[in-house]
Amino acid sequence: MKTVVAIPMKDPAESKTRFADALTATQREKMALTLFRRAQSFFSTQFPDFERLVVTPSPRIATEATACSAVALVEESTRGLNKAAQSAFIWAKTGGFDRLLIVPADIPIWLRSELDELLDDGRRFDVVVARAHDGGTNALLINLIRADRLEFCYGLDSARRHADAASAASLSSITRQWPFLGHDIDTVGDCLVLSQKLSSLTDAG
């Protein structure tokens, strides 16, 4: 299936503000860029047939995107994640894609096995919601052949709300949670939880 993976991304200078008490502005900017580049590298190597779309108001990120062979969809201003997702949906539908996968730029560990499971679920359901550890949405896979519309609900409890939105649009859905796809980096606490997960894997080995 013709697939596009969309990664909304703010300007790095405006990212990771909840780390302000722990990191300098320069460090937060570097973290945001590193995570963004890691996501681009993962999809370009593991899923080279996927188109990559970066939705951003940042000229700097647009340049980064095109440098790594992604398409940059530049917004006029920071309009929020739901508007960015809607822009990606319209772009993908207009471009004749069969599937749209929306993921954040701040997942530190990408596993091919987790994405393969998500994509496999997408063969049986119109919408696949990858639940974040805090109840948010860390991946949203949409069958564009079936979906003419979908209300994007990023924010508090968005995994549940995206499932409800799929139902409202008469689309079948499944909500799953994966250990690493479900863990983005927004706070210092997220780093500690991730460290514990990695330690448990090391101990188990």
Buried (B, 14 or more C-beta within 10 A) or exposed (E): EBBBBBBBBBBBBEBBEBBEEEBEEEEBBBBBBEBBBBBBEBBBEEBEEBBBBBBBBBEBBBEBBEEBEBBBBBBEEBBBBBBBBBBBBEBBBEBEBBBBBBBBBBBBBBBEEBBEBBBEBBEEBBBBBBBBBBEBBBBBBBBBEBBEEBBBBBEEEBBBBBBBBBEEBEBEBBBBBBBBBBBBBBBEEBBEBBEEBEEEEEEEE
